[in-house]
Amino acid sequence: MAQAPPLPGRSPPRHNLRTFLANPPGFKTSPAKATAHAIAEHSSTTLLAKPRQRLLATELRGHLVGPLDPVVFMKKFTPVQGEVPPEVLENVSFSEMPEFVRHENEMYGPFVETVESSKLFPPGSFTMYDTSVTGEDETKLMPDVSLLLYLATSFKWDFVEFSVEFKRVIAQDGFCDDHAETAIKFLEKLDNDAIELIKGQLAQYAAAQLAHQHHTFVVTIFICGDFARFIRWDRSGALVSKRFNYREDPAVLAEFFWRYGQLSPVERGLDHTVQAATVAEAEKLSKALQTHASNPSKRRIPEDHFYLIQKPFSFPISVLGRSTRAYVALDLSAPDEEHQLVFLKDYWRISSRPSEAEIYSELSQAQVPHLPSVLASGDVLDDSIKSHTTQTQAWRFEEGVCLTETLREYRHHRVVQKLLFRLSSVKNSRELVSAIRDIVQCIGSAAQLAHWLHRNISLESLMITESGEGILNDWDHGIKIIADRDAASARSATWQFLSCSLISNPGKPHDMNDDLESTFWVLVHQSIHYFASTATRHQACMFDERKESSEPILGGVNGKFDYLVANSTTPTITFECEPLNELLIELRCHFLSCLTNSLTAVLNHLNDALGKDNWPAHDVLPDRFPPQSDTSTNKEIRRAHMSSVSSRTLVEGTQPSASTTAVSVEKGFTKRSVTHEDTRPQAGPSKLDSSKKRKADAEEVVEEPATSSSTTNAPKARRPRKKKQKKSSPKPV
């Protein structure tokens, strides 16, 4: 077997960082909360609709503000010059809406026909359609009715202005206006699972629209029988109007539609820093990506994410919170021949916390190694209606508003860094372990030298450079280690990589050992997915296992505990790469017995492994366990189990174990090409101001800020111009 060459200058002796002491007295941290994004983002299985909707509903609890008077809602969020022409409202009637329906789809057609025939929107602007028949290609979601900028060949979230969700009867309304009289109860009903699923469905549609567009907020019309509500979503929560009878008083709904048609793009929620890229700019980005991909010495950018029409690495799943979208972008600030690809991150930061750039500055001053190189960063310049700062939280103390949780203010923020790559782009197992060693050094130095904890180790935050150096990114979740620190009620975190102690005891203060163990779980996860072993899909799913609960705090027990205490009933996983296999055994035993912080021990295990000379040079594989639906996973596991039972029945004692069978199957992977193609959907470019991009039908590119100060206003982005004619499939880069 070919041996991996040594990494020049990157194999230090045993690290001399001292073992970090326990957290100071009174130091408190927030427990991880159950968000759809935290649980589903790195799941080996794609959550089915109902489990995802339950998670979104749980996440929404206490973040719904209202009920607002519908007239107050309209005047605040759909401001227009002058009065609504009386003739516009006099001719609108929803009397054609059926009073009693067996199925809600009987309501769609009459509603669309009434709105369109009333000509409430300016000519040639928007059109309302029944979009309940064909799901969007990527999300498979089908809002009942949507107001579209124009109709493409198929439904796409990119062109949705707002959606209208219908339910047959008022009993399906998940909000309770009566609670506002006392202001000591939440707006939402918690009656039954059906109501929870409806609220989760509303949140799912809003999250999909926000994820696929450069919007600062979106609006939903929610209709239950003869009653309607307005809902305005941003990253802090949702503002909900009182319900009103649109059949008896059609003028309210008609006026909202007329007002909406008069609004500017910014007033409708469009990010004013995103503009359409020119054809020449799109060609520049395409050429830069092609040049990078054609150079065999360059690390591979996943082709599933990039082509002429840019998409982010992944779309946010939750409607609340940071909503991070990360991109490879082309820096246009330099002359044409010097344009460079950069890593750009667009998200909503908590206003009361230090910005990510400020944290990097403090870490760098303490000489913490293996940090990203920040080229520019800053809050996005606010627009005329201040929509780049969330507004929902400002309404929670208004008269007549129900009780809510403590809502945070979020600020739209962008960070531009030198180009980084995901861990899945490593060239062999040694490079993976070397990158993990760099990350561990960063965690230890940050805690000991700068007194910072990362708190959100995941596949997104652990990255590598072109040369293979491990980089610890995404410090926006980080906290300063100080005595008597007060903690928030909950925080977002990635479920798959939480330490076992935080899973079993969510209220435990976070410490450095939790970050170290999370890094270990990332190493195990990547090893299972990209290197030959006896692992089965069932074992690959151990990161996802959790007890379903309606509680908003993440906790419980999952398969990672079984992996740590592997025995005859829960066999461990054997890796074909001998140094990797030995390292994982040593680290597994370490974290099983470790009761205190143990930075030095972990570094020594990693350095000892990297010092061995029997690492294979080319052993990385295509993803052995790409995500699939819960249904497919269950069938696969059940088939494997039944096959095993059947074999034992026919030839008792002569069949190999399930893990042995897996070895013979998986060994074939070692013959595949290292430069494999990813088969997931592809994405493309966009033009932002140190910002980000958007859809598969829009090209975008990016401009960066003038300085790297965290107070610098973030650059503006361009959103590709859209063509109304049917487009041919883009050619992959």
Salt bridges, closest charged atoms under 4 A:
GLU41 OE1 - HIS37 NE2 3.88
GLU104 OE1 - LYS167 NZ 3.86
GLU138 OE1 - LYS311 NZ 2.69
GLU161 OE1 - ARG268 NE 2.80
GLU165 OE2 - LYS167 NZ 3.26
ASP173 OD2 - ARG229 NH2 2.83
ASP173 OD2 - ARG243 NH1 3.38
ASP177 OD1 - ARG229 NH1 2.75
ASP193 OD1 - ARG54 NE 2.83
GLU196 OE1 - ARG61 NH2 3.25
GLU196 OE2 - LYS199 NZ 2.82
ASP226 OD1 - ARG247 NE 3.20
ASP234 OD2 - ARG232 NH1 3.28
GLU255 OE2 - ARG259 NE 2.90
ASP271 OD1 - HIS388 NE2 3.49
ASP271 OD2 - HIS412 ND1 3.93
ASP271 OD2 - ARG414 NH2 2.57
GLU281 OE2 - LYS687 NZ 2.29
GLU281 OE2 - ARG718 NH1 2.66
GLU303 OE2 - ARG300 NH2 2.80
ASP304 OD1 - HIS305 ND1 3.40
ASP304 OD2 - ARG680 NE 3.64
ASP336 OD1 - LYS284 NZ 3.16
ASP336 OD1 - HIS339 NE2 3.66
ASP346 OD2 - HIS412 NE2 2.97
ASP346 OD2 - ARG414 NE 2.65
GLU356 OE2 - LYS345 NZ 2.73
GLU362 OE2 - LYS480 NZ 2.32
ASP379 OD1 - ARG349 NE 2.94
ASP379 OD1 - HIS413 ND1 2.76
ASP383 OD2 - HIS388 NE2 3.74
GLU431 OE2 - ARG299 NH2 2.98
ASP438 OD2 - ARG10 NH2 2.15
ASP438 OD1 - HIS370 NE2 3.66
ASP438 OD1 - ARG437 NE 3.36
GLU460 OE1 - HIS42 NE2 2.51
GLU460 OE2 - ARG422 NH2 3.06
GLU469 OE2 - HIS370 ND1 2.78
ASP474 OD1 - LYS345 NZ 2.52
ASP476 OD2 - ARG322 NE 2.85
ASP476 OD1 - LYS345 NZ 4.00
ASP476 OD2 - HIS477 NE2 3.98
ASP511 OD2 - LYS508 NZ 3.42
ASP514 OD2 - LYS508 NZ 2.73
ASP515 OD1 - HIS510 NE2 2.83
GLU582 OE1 - LYS612 NZ 2.42
GLU586 OE1 - HIS605 ND1 3.40
ASP608 OD2 - ARG14 NH2 3.33
ASP623 OD1 - HIS529 ND1 2.75
GLU636 OE1 - ARG537 NE 3.39
GLU666 OE2 - ARG624 NH2 2.93
GLU677 OE2 - ARG300 NH2 3.49
ASP678 OD2 - ARG680 NH2 2.66
ASP697 OD2 - LYS156 NZ 3.36
ASP697 OD1 - LYS727 NZ 3.27
GLU700 OE1 - HIS214 NE2 3.03
GLU703 OE2 - LYS687 NZ 3.26
GLU703 OE2 - ARG718 NH2 3.96
